[in-house]
Amino acid sequence: MKLYFAPMEGLTDALYRRVHHATFGGADKYFMPFISPAHSLHFTAREMFDLSPRENAGVPVVPQILAKDAAYFLGTVNMLRDAGYTEVNLNIGCPSGTVTAKGKGAGMLKKPDELRFFLDEIFARSPLPISVKTRIGFDFPEEWSALAEIFLQYPLLELIIHPRTCREFYSGQPHNELLTGFIARAPFPVIQNGNVFTPADAHAIDTAYPALTGLMMGRGWAVNPALGQEILGGKKLTKDGLVLFHDRLYRAYTQHWPKSAAVGRMHGIMGYLGFCFADAGKQLRSLRKSTTPQEYSDAAARLFDECDLVDTPVFLPPD
């Protein structure tokens, strides 16, 4: 079973990916947060850093493109090929309102005919293999049958399916039952994405859908950075391992960002890693209130010193 680390905007940048790969590993591929090309077809400074071969050396990374214009998509693919990448991922699953309002991401699922025309163009002309990350529809799960027929017409490298609609966002349970018939017909590998938070979740899906090629995980892996190695039968997360990961990551951020920005970045990281700790409400509140590097370091030290890890870290969606 292949394991893919999902792209998470503001979290899984080049620094995070490099530190995670060196500390825990377990990911067959790390998918980068999406690039959204404009008519100028140039990468921003942030994108240049994230795509840098030097920053990604030794890490199995895949760039992801968010575009509804075939020319923009293909122009970006050509630039990525020239940078040394050997595959790309098309994002037609992002449910963000600011994205779908522009007809991108999951917004493309609203107009199947336009989606088909777009796919015709990119698969006919792309110099690199293309995988696709999608949802099962925009409004209703019943849209999946028509969308599935579209995807089956193209030579996808892989299809990564988040079995929710755009409207469902991340609420409720994924409609994994819709995968069964599709996997049996698909001539390409199929990856499931959604609500895999623990090794038990992963093994349950693998048992229920043995023809799946693998799983993509985001929030579950952000909470438990050892999730991949645990699924593969390796060592469970330990406090020493978590401290090592935290310290390496914080050091990498302070070396790259201004110290105040590094603290802000770590607040986002700890919003997930906080689920690893038992009875840590007071310590986590103190950490969230920190604004200077010293305040943050002191709060993080108290958290690690005073709080035990839970047996199985699990992401809990906000109410």
Phi, psi and omega in degrees: 000123178279148180235124182243136176272120183291151175286132180228109183302133180080003182231299190269059176280184184300322180295314180300312182300316182296315181293318180296316181298321181286329186269317185238315184066207181095348182264127173287328176211145169251122178268129182284148169306145194296149168262132178244095187289148174245182186297335181286342179048058171224154180273142174288169178300320179297316180294322178300318179294315184294329182270352187304126176303326180294317182289338183252012183303126177082359181252129182282093187248151177230122176286144180244137183243134175247109183202149173246353179257120184299324181295319178295317180300310184292323176298321178292320177300319179298319178295321180290323175299316181295334178278354176107002180282150186245358175201160176223163179238134176263125179265107169236034180235350183297125184266002183302135181299324179292335178276310184291333177297335178267005180078015180256177178057223180294346175299335179291340181286346180287337185233082185303325181294319178291324177298316180298317179297318179298314180295322175306313184295311188286325180283337176283335191236353184291134177279353181234152173299147184237126166260161183232137173247123187223169166252177186270359179165175178267309183255318190225145177301334181296345178290343187297323185300319179288320179295321180301319179297325177294309183299326182294347182275354189239154181276067181293142171294317176202156170240120179258118187247121167265108190281051170230160172276167176300317182298327180287341180055247177240019183267159179069186181265142176299148179272064184298337182298338180286349182285330193304301183295325182292316181302321182295333183263338189291130177273004181233162179296144179240131181243134175267143178223125176138120174061035170257097187252340184221164174302325179297320177300314182297315183290328178295317180291320179298322179289318183287330184228071187295341180278353174298143177280329182180190184230143169249133183229140178238283185298321179297322180284327177293328177286310183243095184295348176265009187302316181299312181293329177292317179300324182277006177090014181270197186291138175290160177298134175240162179295321178299318179294322180291319177298317179299315179298311180302311185293321177296319182291315180297320178296318180297320180291319181291334177281338183256322184254160166304149187302322180294323178292324178298320178297316178299320179296319180291331174301317178296318178299315183287342172300335175263311183296339178301334179291348179284344190255145176265136174051051186245021183304312182295315182293322180289324176296320178296319180295318181295333181277349183293141180235337180251160178303321180293316178299318181295313182299319179295317181293320179294321179297319178296318179301311182291327182284322192263342188242138176274161175277147171287161183292318180227101178296133181225134174289131176243114180301146177296151180292000000 
